[in-house]
């Protein structure tokens, strides 16, 4: 059982209720709704999912690696299917636990996994890893990757601290199934 009760979306102020009502009924959203700035957190996370320039597969590999490193079961279950809907293979999903040394990853994917490990475990990414990855990703994509690692690290910590439970629909969401709600959330968010 979660350490805080999930917010009843129907009891929220109109703006928050309308925005959250367009999203999948995820427990993490219902937990974040305890704070009035939940929309800003969700808008930034959603923009990084649906408006980013970075190769979506690379971002999802990073999110899955964060989930593995932080032992966030909720994040893992939700993003394993999401990643596969973007073309990450089941073999790659299984290999996330082995990290950058797994042979199923390309050079760029290995660098993304190293970047994710270093940022998650050490906060600062080494000059070597950063410079190597910068040969493959432009500044915008590097920033989008860092935002994804940081945001999903934060969300993993919230999910684990508050013991967010998986909903019956967990692991069924794909990139395309989230687009409609994302469009509504991002409308007017800047």
C-alpha positions in Angstrom: 0.0 0.0 0.0 1.3 3.5 -0.9 2.5 5.6 2.0 0.2 8.4 1.0 -3.4 8.0 -0.2 -3.8 8.6 -3.9 -5.6 11.8 -4.7 -9.1 11.4 -6.1 -8.8 13.3 -9.5 -12.5 14.3 -9.3 -11.8 16.3 -6.1 -9.0 18.4 -7.6 -9.2 22.0 -8.8 -10.5 22.3 -12.4 -7.2 22.9 -14.2 -5.4 20.0 -12.5 -8.5 17.8 -12.9 -8.8 18.5 -16.6 -5.1 18.0 -17.3 -4.8 14.8 -15.3 -8.1 13.5 -16.7 -6.5 13.4 -20.2 -3.6 11.2 -19.1 -3.6 7.4 -18.4 -4.9 6.7 -14.9 -1.5 6.1 -13.4 -0.9 6.0 -9.7 2.2 8.2 -10.0 0.0 11.0 -11.3 -2.5 10.5 -8.5 0.3 10.7 -6.0 2.0 13.8 -7.6 -1.4 15.5 -7.5 -0.8 16.1 -3.7 1.3 19.2 -4.8 -0.1 22.1 -6.8 3.0 22.2 -9.0 2.4 18.6 -10.3 1.4 20.0 -13.7 4.8 21.6 -14.2 6.6 18.4 -13.3 4.3 16.4 -15.6 4.6 18.9 -18.5 8.4 18.8 -18.4 8.5 15.0 -18.3 5.9 14.8 -21.0 7.7 17.3 -23.3 10.8 15.2 -22.9 8.8 12.2 -24.1 6.9 13.7 -27.0 8.7 16.8 -28.1 12.3 15.8 -27.8 14.8 15.6 -30.7 16.8 12.8 -29.2 16.3 9.3 -30.6 13.4 8.0 -28.5 15.0 4.6 -28.3 18.1 6.1 -26.6 16.0 8.0 -24.1 14.1 4.9 -23.2 17.3 2.9 -22.8 18.4 5.5 -20.3 15.0 5.5 -18.5 15.2 1.7 -18.2 18.7 1.9 -16.9 17.7 4.5 -14.3 14.8 2.2 -13.3 17.3 -0.7 -12.9 19.9 1.3 -11.0 17.3 2.7 -8.6 15.3 -0.6 -8.3 12.2 1.2 -9.3 9.8 -1.6 -10.3 7.0 0.8 -11.2 9.2 2.8 -13.6 10.6 -0.4 -15.1 7.2 -2.0 -15.7 5.7 1.1 -17.2 8.7 1.8 -19.5 9.7 -1.7 -20.7 6.6 -2.0 -22.9 6.9 1.7 -23.8 10.5 1.2 -25.0 9.6 -1.8 -27.0 6.8 0.2 -28.8 9.6 2.5 -30.0 11.8 -0.3 -31.3 13.9 -1.3 -28.4 14.2 -5.1 -28.7 13.1 -7.5 -25.9 16.8 -8.7 -25.9 18.0 -5.2 -25.2 15.4 -4.7 -22.5 16.6 -7.9 -20.9 20.2 -6.7 -21.2 19.7 -3.4 -19.4 20.8 -5.1 -16.1 24.2 -5.8 -17.7 24.6 -2.2 -18.7 27.0 -0.8 -21.3 29.0 -4.1 -21.5 26.2 -6.1 -23.0 27.0 -7.0 -26.6 23.4 -6.2 -27.8 24.0 -2.5 -27.7 25.6 -0.3 -30.4 28.5 2.1 -29.6 26.1 5.0 -29.1 23.7 3.0 -26.9 26.7 1.9 -24.8 27.7 5.5 -24.3 24.1 6.5 -23.4 24.1 3.7 -20.8 27.5 4.8 -19.4 26.3 8.5 -19.3 23.2 7.3 -17.4 25.2 5.2 -14.9 27.6 8.0 -14.2 24.9 10.7 -13.9 22.8 8.4 -11.7 25.6 7.1 -9.4 28.1 10.0 -9.4 25.9 13.0 -10.4 28.6 14.3 -12.7 29.4 12.5 -15.9 33.1 12.0 -16.6 34.8 14.1 -19.2 35.7 11.0 -21.2 32.1 9.7 -21.4 30.7 13.2 -22.1 33.1 13.9 -24.9 32.6 10.5 -26.5 28.8 10.9 -26.4 29.1 14.5 -27.7 30.6 13.1 -30.9 27.2 11.4 -31.6 24.6 13.7 -30.0 24.2 17.5 -30.5 23.9 19.8 -27.6 20.1 19.7 -27.6 20.0 15.9 -27.5 22.7 15.8 -24.7 20.5 18.1 -22.6 17.4 16.0 -23.4 19.2 12.9 -22.3 20.4 14.6 -19.1 16.8 15.8 -18.4 15.5 12.3 -18.9 18.1 10.7 -16.6 17.5 13.4 -14.0 13.7 13.5 -14.1 13.3 9.7 -14.1 15.8 9.5 -11.3 13.7 11.9 -9.3 10.5 10.1 -10.2 12.1 6.7 -9.2 13.0 8.1 -5.8 9.4 9.4 -5.4 7.9 6.1 -6.5 10.1 4.1 -4.2 9.8 6.4 -1.2 6.0 6.6 -1.4 5.7 2.9 -2.5 3.6 3.7 -5.5 1.7 0.5 -6.5 1.3 -0.8 -10.0 -2.2 -0.4 -11.4 -3.9 -3.3 -13.3 -3.0 -1.6 -16.6 0.7 -1.3 -15.8 3.0 -2.1 -18.6 0.3 -1.8 -21.3 1.1 1.8 -22.4 2.9 2.5 -25.6 4.3 5.7 -27.1 1.3 6.1 -29.3 -1.3 5.5 -26.6 0.2 8.4 -24.6 0.2 11.0 -27.4 -3.4 12.2 -27.0 -3.1 12.9 -23.3 0.3 14.4 -23.8 -1.0 16.9 -26.3 -3.6 18.1 -23.8 -1.1 18.4 -21.0 1.4 20.3 -23.2 -1.1 22.7 -24.6 -0.4 26.0 -23.0 2.5 24.8 -20.9 5.0 26.9 -22.9 
